[in-house]
Amino acid sequence: MTDRPTVLVTGGAGYIGSHACRALAAAGYRPVVYDNLTTGHRSFVAGELVTGDLLDGATLARAFADHKVTAVMHFAAASLVGESMTAPQKYYVNNVQGTLSLLQAMRNAGCHRIVFSSTGAVYGNADSKALPEDFPCAPINPYGASKWMIERMLADYRAAYGFGAFCLRYFNASGADPAGGIGELRDNETHLIPRAMMALQGHVEFAVFGDDYDTPDGTAIRDYIHVTDLAAAHVAALKLLETGHAGGSFNLGTGAGFSVREILTAIKQETGREVPHTVKPRRAGDPTYLVADPSAARKVLDFVPRHSDLATVIRTAWAWHQKAHPLKSR
Ligand SMILES: NC(=O)c1ccc[n+]([C@@H]2O[C@H](COP(=O)([O-])OP(=O)(O)OC[C@H]3O[C@@H](n4cnc5c(N)ncnc54)[C@H](O)[C@@H]3O)[C@@H](O)[C@H]2O)c1
């Protein structure tokens, strides 16, 4: 029906995957979403959806057979750090075994290009400095460990089977498509910005987990990268794979860190309202400081964050939340 190259987007009904699908379509590709809709949303899928699980080899094989898939963007995963501490098996089965199943299907179909969602959580506990890719990977939670294992697998598939594989280590994905319609929406929201906004709306309680970290204001520091910038980097990685590039692991962040308290202040500046909150003890598995050195991605992927200043992140996230969860209270 179309000559546009088809990209199978696992997890394309989720937050980041749905933004990547919009970027793929805009760049002339045909995204076909493969998703089991556990945390994803049918309404986020603009094009074609194959409803299936990564572990369901037969449905995966059919997806490759039915569509002339030239490459895969692999977002599908369980991705809650806290949950991974208490339910590690879910993380190793869904993420590691699920990816093995996907890689098997790719090999069977003769598809050897993949862009994989890795994470800054592969680094574990870092010093208070921006992390380059050669900083030793020593994840401190099963979520990060599952992603690190997949990176190792992809390195082996690169060497043995000639795969082209980019592992994009995102730091904290944030914000929403300024065009509207998609954003962060989870039943059990644990990410800082969306949870703070839901608290502003009166839907949930908000806690700052730990104010005794070794940081200037005692709260943990993260690097927030706008989801639209992440989506653009995926398309850039895919285009490089098409030139025969073998891929590799790259950080996607801004290089600037903000503490939890600084985020709450930025939300107040944008919305005019204070996020009601309590302070609770640190959460197991949360590092103190996680900030990217994005210079390698800048060089190789031409990665320049264009939407990731804090004001744009907060503004687009707030616009989305007002649409997604109409205000309960002022
Ligand atoms: N959100 C972040 O800040 C962040 C940071 C670093 C890395 N990542 C990674 O980016 C990817 C996307 O994250 P997100 O925030 O969009 O999460 P999300 O939960 O919104 O999206 C994940 C999608 O994968 C689907 N899925 C999960 N397991 C599946 C399976 N076994 N088979 C088929 N579909 C399955 C879900 O239904 C969902 O649509 C994940 O791999 C995550 O680990 C996210």
The ligand as an SDF file (V2000), in Angstrom:
LIG
                    3D

 44 48  0  0  0  0  0  0  0  0999 V2000
   10.1490    7.3990   30.9070 N   0  0  0  0  0  0  0  0  0  0  0  0
   11.4530    7.5570   31.1400 C   0  0  0  0  0  0  0  0  0  0  0  0
   11.8700    8.5340   31.7770 O   0  0  0  0  0  0  0  0  0  0  0  0
   12.4630    6.5810   30.6040 C   0  0  0  0  0  0  0  0  0  0  0  0
   13.8350    6.7980   30.8580 C   0  0  0  0  0  0  0  0  0  0  0  0
   14.7670    5.8920   30.3630 C   0  0  0  0  0  0  0  0  0  0  0  0
   14.3370    4.8190   29.6040 C   0  0  0  0  0  0  0  0  0  0  0  0
   13.0090    4.6090   29.3810 N   0  0  0  0  0  0  0  0  0  0  0  0
   12.6120    3.4530   28.5830 C   0  0  0  0  0  0  0  0  0  0  0  0
   11.8570    3.9030   27.4800 O   0  0  0  0  0  0  0  0  0  0  0  0
   10.9000    2.9220   27.0930 C   0  0  0  0  0  0  0  0  0  0  0  0
    9.5250    3.5510   27.0130 C   0  0  0  0  0  0  0  0  0  0  0  0
    9.2030    4.1020   28.2830 O   0  0  0  0  0  0  0  0  0  0  0  0
    7.8210    4.8460   28.5460 P   0  0  0  0  0  0  0  0  0  0  0  0
    8.0620    5.8160   29.6390 O   0  0  0  0  0  0  0  0  0  0  0  0
    7.2480    5.3080   27.2500 O   0  0  0  0  0  0  0  0  0  0  0  0
    6.9530    3.6450   29.1480 O   0  0  0  0  0  0  0  0  0  0  0  0
    5.4540    3.2120   28.8450 P   0  0  0  0  0  0  0  0  0  0  0  0
    5.0910    2.2850   29.9360 O   0  0  0  0  0  0  0  0  0  0  0  0
    4.5980    4.4010   28.6010 O   0  0  0  0  0  0  0  0  0  0  0  0
    5.6030    2.4220   27.4770 O   0  0  0  0  0  0  0  0  0  0  0  0
    5.9840    1.0720   27.4040 C   0  0  0  0  0  0  0  0  0  0  0  0
    5.0900    0.3890   26.4000 C   0  0  0  0  0  0  0  0  0  0  0  0
    5.5110   -0.9650   26.2360 O   0  0  0  0  0  0  0  0  0  0  0  0
    4.3710   -1.8160   26.2760 C   0  0  0  0  0  0  0  0  0  0  0  0
    4.8480   -3.1170   26.7460 N   0  0  0  0  0  0  0  0  0  0  0  0
    5.4480   -3.4060   27.9380 C   0  0  0  0  0  0  0  0  0  0  0  0
    5.7930   -4.7030   27.9970 N   0  0  0  0  0  0  0  0  0  0  0  0
    5.4120   -5.2570   26.8240 C   0  0  0  0  0  0  0  0  0  0  0  0
    5.5080   -6.5670   26.2820 C   0  0  0  0  0  0  0  0  0  0  0  0
    6.0250   -7.5780   26.9720 N   0  0  0  0  0  0  0  0  0  0  0  0
    5.0350   -6.7840   25.0360 N   0  0  0  0  0  0  0  0  0  0  0  0
    4.4850   -5.7660   24.3220 C   0  0  0  0  0  0  0  0  0  0  0  0
    4.3600   -4.5150   24.7760 N   0  0  0  0  0  0  0  0  0  0  0  0
    4.8180   -4.2630   26.0170 C   0  0  0  0  0  0  0  0  0  0  0  0
    3.3830   -1.1110   27.1960 C   0  0  0  0  0  0  0  0  0  0  0  0
    2.0340   -1.4960   26.9970 O   0  0  0  0  0  0  0  0  0  0  0  0
    3.6230    0.3490   26.8420 C   0  0  0  0  0  0  0  0  0  0  0  0
    2.8130    0.7730   25.7560 O   0  0  0  0  0  0  0  0  0  0  0  0
   11.0130    1.8060   28.1310 C   0  0  0  0  0  0  0  0  0  0  0  0
   11.8200    0.7850   27.5940 O   0  0  0  0  0  0  0  0  0  0  0  0
   11.7060    2.4760   29.2920 C   0  0  0  0  0  0  0  0  0  0  0  0
   12.4310    1.5440   30.0540 O   0  0  0  0  0  0  0  0  0  0  0  0
   12.0610    5.4570   29.8660 C   0  0  0  0  0  0  0  0  0  0  0  0
  1  2  1  0
  2  3  2  0
  2  4  1  0
  4  5  1  0
  4 44  2  0
  5  6  2  0
  6  7  1  0
  7  8  2  0
  8  9  1  0
  8 44  1  0
  9 10  1  0
  9 42  1  0
 10 11  1  0
 11 12  1  0
 11 40  1  0
 12 13  1  0
 13 14  1  0
 14 15  2  0
 14 16  1  0
 14 17  1  0
 17 18  1  0
 18 19  2  0
 18 20  1  0
 18 21  1  0
 21 22  1  0
 22 23  1  0
 23 24  1  0
 23 38  1  0
 24 25  1  0
 25 26  1  0
 25 36  1  0
 26 27  1  0
 26 35  1  0
 27 28  2  0
 28 29  1  0
 29 30  1  0
 29 35  2  0
 30 31  1  0
 30 32  2  0
 32 33  1  0
 33 34  2  0
 34 35  1  0
 36 37  1  0
 36 38  1  0
 38 39  1  0
 40 41  1  0
 40 42  1  0
 42 43  1  0
M  CHG  2   8   1  16  -1
M  END
$$$$
